[in-house]
């Protein structure tokens, strides 16, 4: 691993903030690194307020979207809320439909079938809309590239409002309104909303139009927080405010469906990390293994007994998903080893039997293993479908765009995308993708990197530092858990491997220069590094600070990220 120490912020900025907040230099340094330079910045960071959210009408086409929905409600039109089958899509649909049902009974939901229809708006979905008498579709977390689908809907006298956060192409669909902060002509101040976040802004605008305030929408923020965590969007600006209050809702007054999910996993206080690794995979499992409708039904259910039934079904889907994920990952790893292409800059694997709902997770695992932009293909009808994942710092979306000649359809983000192509183009595409990545990637990015916020001594770690760092949460891209580095450490002699197959490393660290401070350190998956710390050999470590609770007693510990002799 590469250890990269972040540049020290300008000293005068750190000192000014330290003076204004009356905090230690290390806290002031961490804040300035996150763009917080004044007392007011810090107040907004540590004490988020719903009043910090932007006016939703700053978003291009918001006035048109609101006017069309108000007209539909007034005329008792049938409204279809249409969304993608992943967490961002299903939470978006649940949020929008739940809100609209407080205004009109003429609301239904539609999630495309991952296998029959594929991602986003489908012709099949539009036929359903027409056959069932819907005249307005609100599409969430999809639609920004559905030019032909929206045109087809228009021929059938169906209006579309699109709420998306993916990158638009050169042309926008001719919908009544296209809400997407990434539109080139949209001057909305915050560009990093997830799909559910864009949907929330539309609901906020409708609420303002009613003469109410954003405070009246608090109950919907659990869904937004789950989407923010699952979609790995930056937890900065508006996203941080929405995630902060959404977590409060999850932990204090969760909607019935979330309550039923939490009961399945028996977890007390959920963090954004728990949302990413516990809640999101279960919601996702419905669309991956069966149908996204199960997730929407769970998230909208108000009867606890029914919600518990849905949650139990989803738990079964999640178990099936884990089994498929494990098997496909093993097969993909074997395929890569058999190819013996160690000098490649990309990982591309294909098996026509692999479960389409799991290939995205497998792509993430392969990226973690080999640290290369990765594509996992499977057969989908007459075509091949793939999930793409990238390494930090490399834009896989741009790389795919450069290989467009071989691709039928693609969309996504900088770090994650999906695509389809004809089977006869697979080998040519694979070569073109490798060529493009090898030409454009900085070779440093092919080695995992740990970005270190600051170098500190063990004696600087105390309960006061931990208390303030905890208030930096919720953590995520743009506001990651602070990572520290300390040199000249030794194990006090109790270091050992623990866990199944001795996979983890547990030690008691102290400094070679300071013997009065020692802390337990745990390194998950680092059992093979026992030799580095044995016999009181000095070493350096990068780590985050954590709190361990054992038999009712809490103590600080170091969560190791890497160690070096």
N, C-alpha and C positions, 0 to 999 in steps of 0.2 A: 504493500500500500504506500501511496505517496502521502506524506504529511505536509500540508500547506498551511503555514501560519499566516493568517489574514494580516494585511498591512495595519500597522497601528494608526488609529485616527489621529488627526492633528491635535497636538497637546492642548492648545488653547481652548479647543472645543470641549475636550474632556474635562478640563479644569473648570470651565464656565458652568458646565452641566453639574459637575460634582458640587460646586458651590451652591447652585440654585436648588438642588435636591437634597443636599446634605447627605450624600452617599459616598461609599468607598470608590476609589479610582477604578476598580475592576468593574463595578456596576455601571459607572458612567461610560467606561470604554465599550461595554457590551451594548449599551443604549445608542451611543453615537454610531457604532457599526451598523445598527438597524435604522439609521436615518433619524434618530430622535436627538434633537439638539437643544431644545428649549424646554422650559418648565411646562408650557402649554402642550408641546408634543408629548411630553412624559405623562401629563394628566390624561390626554386622550388614549395613550397606550395602556396605562395602568387602570384607568377608570373609563372603559368604553361606554358610550352612550348611544342610544338609538337616534338621538338628535344629530349624531355625526354622519348619518346616512345621507347620501345626496338626494336632491330633488329628482324623482323618477322621470319628470317631464324634460329633463336635460338629455334623455336618450332619444335619438332620432326615431321618428315615427310613433313615439309613445302616445301623442295626442290622437293620431289616427286609430291606433289600436283601442284606446279607451272609448272613443266615439263609436266604433263599430260594435264593441261588446255592449255598450249601453243601449244601442239601437236594437241589438238582438234580444236583450232582456226585455226592453219595452214592447217589442213586437212578438214576444213569446216564441222566438225561433228556437229550433233545436241546435244545441252547441255540442260539438264533439271535442274533447280534450285528448290530444294525440301525443304520445311520447315514446322515447326510446326504451328498450328493455333492460338497460343497466340501472345502477343505483340513482345516478343523476336524473335519468329519464323517468323512472317510476316515482321518485320523490316529487319531481316536478308535476307530474300528472296528479298525484294525490293532493298536492298543495293547491293547484289551480281548481281542480274539481271540487274539493272540499269548500273552498271559498265561494265558487260560483253557486254551489247548492244552497248557500245562505241567501242568495239573491233570486234564484229561479230554479224550479224543479226540472227544467228541460235540459239537463246536462248528462252526458254519458262519457265513458272513457274508452280509449283504444290503445292497445300496445301491440305493435306488429309481432308476428311470430318470427323468432330468430332464424328458424330454419326454412319456413315456407316463403317468407317475405324479405328477410335480411334487414339490414340497418336502415333506419329512417323512414321517411314517407314512402309508401308503396302504392302502385296502381290498384292493387287488391284492397288496400285501406280506403282509397278514394271511392272505389266501387261500393264498398260497404257503407261509406258515408252517404252516397247518393241513394242507394237502395233503401236506406233507413230514414230518409227525410231530414238529414242534417244540412243546414245551409251555411254554418260557420264552423271552421276547424281552427283550434288554437294548438299549434304544433310546438312542442317543448323539447329542448336539447337535440333538435334535429331540424332539417329543412333548409339550411342556408344554401345548399347546392341543388335543391329539388326543383330546378327550373321547369323541366318537362312535366313533372308531377303536378305542380301548381297550375301550369297551363292547362293540363288535362282536367283538373278540378274546375277551372274557370269555365271550360266548355259545358260542364254540368251544373253551372250556376252555384258553385260552392266557393265561398270566400275563405281565404287563409290569413291567419296572423301567425307569424313565425317568431318564436323566442329561442334564439340559439346563441352559442358562445364559441362555436368553431370558426375557423378562418373562412371567410367568403372567397369564392372564386372571382373571376373578372366581371361576372354578371350576377345580379341578384334576381331571385324569383320575383315574378310580378304579383306579389301578394298585396293585400290591403295595407299591411304593415310588416316591416321586417325589423325586429328588435334584436340587435347584436352589437355590443359595444366595440367589437373588432371590425365593424364596417369602417371603411376608409373615410366616409363622410359623417361619421358619428363622433361628436365632441364630448360624449359622456366622460366624466373625469376619471372613472375607474374601469379599466379594461379587462380585469381578471375574474369577473364573475363566472360561476359555473352556470349550467343550464337552469338549475333550480333557482339560482340567484337572479337570473334574468326574469324568470317567471314570477319571483317574489316582487321584483320592481314593478311588474305590470299590476299585480294585486295591490301593491302600495299605491300606485297611481289611481286605480279604481276606488280605493279607500279614501284617498284625498278628495277625489271627485264627489264622494258621498258626504264630505264634510267631517270625516273622522281623521285620526292620526295613526302613525305607524305603531304607536303603543297598543292599538286595538288588534294588531296582527301578531303579537308575541307568541300565541299558541301555535303558529305555523313555523316558528323558527327551528324546532327540532328537526324538521324535514330538511331545511336549508343547511343546518350544521352537518347532517349526515352526508348530504351531497357534496359539501365543501371538502369534508374529510375523504370521501370515497374517490372524488375526482382529482385529488392531489393538486388543487389550485393553490396559489400563494395565499397564506394566511396573513395578509396585510390589508391595510385600508378597510374598505367595506366588508370584505370577507372576514376580517378579524372580529369586527363588531357583530356580524351575523353569527359567526361560530361561537363567540363568547356567550351571547344570550341564548343561542340554540342549545348549548351544553347545559345551561341552567335549566331550560325547559325539560331536557332529557332526564336530568337528575332530580328534578323537583316535581314537575307535573307532566310527565310524558303522555302523549296520546295513547289510547288503549292498545293499538297494535305494537307500538314500541315497548310499552309496559310488558306485553306478552312475550316479546322477543327477549327482553332483559331477564325475565323470569326463567327462560330456557337456559340462559348462560350463568345465572346466579352471580351477577356482578353488582357490587354496591355503587361506588362513585365512578362514572365513566369519564374518561379523558378523550381527547380527539384521537389518540392512538387506539383506544378501545373501539371507537367508532370505526376506524379504518380496518382493524383486524378482527373485530367480533361482530359488529352490527352489519357493516357493509357487505362482507362476504355472504351473509345469510340472505340479505335482500337480493343480492346479485344471483344467488344460487337458483332462485325461482326462474329467472329468464334464461340462465345457462342450461338448467337440467329439464325444465318443464315449460313454463310460460310466465312472462312478466306480469300477467294479470293477477297471479297469486300474490305478488308483492304489493300491487296497488290495492287489492282487496284487504290485505292485512293492514296497510297504512291508513286506510279510510274507515276501517271497522270501528264501531263504537260499543258493540256488545262484547264484553270481556270473554265470555265463554266461546263465542265464535272466533274471536281474535286468538285465543289460546289454541283452538283447533288449527287455524291457519299457521300459527307459529310452529306447531308441532310438525305439520306437513313440510314447512320450509326447512326445519331442522333435518328432516330425512333427505330433502334435496341437497342440503349442504354436506351431509355425510357422503352421498353419492358423488358430489362434486369433488370432495377431497380424495376419494378413492380413484376417480378418473384422472385427476391432476397428478397423483403419485405415479400411476401406471404410465401415463403419457410422458411425464418428465423422465422417467427411467428409460423409456424407449427412445426418446429424443437424445438423451445423453449418450446412449449406446450408438445411435446413428452418427453422432458427431465424432465420437472416438473412432468409429470404423472408417470415416472419411479421411482421417489423419490430415486435415488441412489447417495445421496450426498457424500458418503464416497469413491466414485470411483476416480481413478487417471486419467481416460480418459473419453472422451465424444464420443460415437458412436451412430449415428442415421441413420435410413433407411426409405425411402418411395419410392415405385417403380414408383410413378408418378412425382417425383421431376425432374426438368429440369437439364439435365446433364451439360449444359453450365454454370450453376450458382452455383453448389454445392461447388466449390472452394471458392467463395466469402462468402457463408453461413458458411463454415468451419472457415474462418477467423473471422467472427462475433461471432460465438460460442466460439472460443478461447479467444477473447477479453472479452466475458461475463463471462465465467466460469474458464478461465485460466488453461486449461488442454489440453494435446495433443488430437486432435479432428479428427474424421473421419465422413464424410457425404457420405452415400451410396445412389445410385439410381439404377434402372434397366437399363441395356444397352444390348439390344438383349437378348441372353440366359443367360447372366452373370450379376453380380453386379459390378458397377464401383464406385470408391470412390475417393474423394480428401482428403488429409491429411494435417493438419497444426499443428505446434508445438508452444510451449512457448519458449522464449529466454533461451538458455542454454541447451536445451534437443534435442538430435538428433533423430528425428522421423524416418529417413531413416534406422538407425541401428535397431530401435525397429521393424520396418516392416521386415527387413532382418531376425530377430530372429523368425518371424512368417511365414517364407517362405513356410512352409509345407502346408499352407492353401491358398496360393496366386497363381494365375495363372501368373500374370505379374505385375511388379511394377518398378518405377524409380522416380528419383527426387533429392532433396537436403536434407540438414540437417533439414530445417524448413518447407519444402513443398514437397509433393510427390503425386503420383497418383497410383492407383492399380486396378486390376480386380480380381474377384474370383467367384467360383461357388456358387449359392444360398444356396446349402445344407451345405456349409462350413462357412456360415456367423456367426452362433452362436459360433461355435468352434473358429473361428478367433477372434471374439469379446472378448471371454474369454482369449485367448492366448495373445492378445494385452494388455488387462488390466493387466494380470499377469506380462508380460514383463516390462511394464512401471512402475508398482508398485515396482518391484524389482530394477529397475535401475535409477529411477528419484530421484534427491535430492529434498526432500519435500519442501525446501525453494522456489523452482522454481514454485510451485503451488500458490504462492502469488505474485501479480504484483509488480515489482520492478522499482523504479525510481533511476537511477544512477546520482548522483550529482557531478558535476565537481569540484565545490569549494564553500566554505562558504564565503559570502561577506557582507559588510554593504551597506545600501542604498546609502550612500554618494559616493560610488565608481562607481555608475552608472551615466555616463554622455555621452555626444555626442561623445567624443573621443573613449571611450570604445566601443560604438555601431558601430562607423565607422570601427573599426578594426575587430570586430566580424563579421560584414557583409562580410568582405573579406575572412572569413573562408569558405564561400559557394563555391561550392554546397555541401549541407549537405546530410548525409545518413549514412548507417552502416559504422563504422570505423571512421566517422567524423560527429558525430551527433551535432545538435544545442547545444551549451553550456547550461547546466542547473545549476542554482545557488540556494543556500539556505540562507535564512536570518531569524534569530530569533528576538524575542522582537518587533514584529510589532503590530500596532493597526490601525484600520479603523478610519478615522477622523470624522465619523458620517454619511457619505453619502452612506454606503454600502447598496445594495438592490439586489433583484432578478430581472432579466430582461429576455426578450425573451418570446417565446411561452411557456406557462405553467410554467413561471418563472424558466426555466431550468438552466439559467446561473447566475453567481454571478459577480456583478460589485462593486468595492469599491475603495476608495482613501486611500492608505496606507502611513503611516509614521512610524518612529521608536520611541519607547518609550524613547530612549536616545537622539535622534536627531530630533528636531522639524522643522528644516529648509528645509528638503527634503521630498516631498511627491509626489507619483506617482499613476496614475490610474492603477488598476489591474483588469484583466478580467479572470474569471474562467469558461470555457465552460463546461456545464454539472455538475456544482458544486452548483446549487441553493439550494440543500438540506443541504449545510454546512453554511448557513447564521447564524445559532445560534453560531457557533464557533467565529465569528468576531463581533457579536452584542454587544452593550453597552460597546464598547471600551475595550473588553477583549483582552489581549495580545495573539498572536499566532505566529507560525512559518510557513514559506511558502517555497515551491520549485517552481521555475519558470524559464522561458526563457525571455530574453529581446526582445521586439518587438517595431515596430514603427507604430503609429496610424496616419492616415491622415483624417482630418475632415475639410471640407470647405476650402481646400487649405493649411491648417496649419498642420505641422507634429510635433508630440510629442512622447517621449518615453513612453512605458507602459510595465507592467509586464504581461506576459501570464502565468497564474497560472497552475501548474500541480497537486498540492495538497496542502492542509493546515492542520495544526494540532494545537489543543489548547496547 
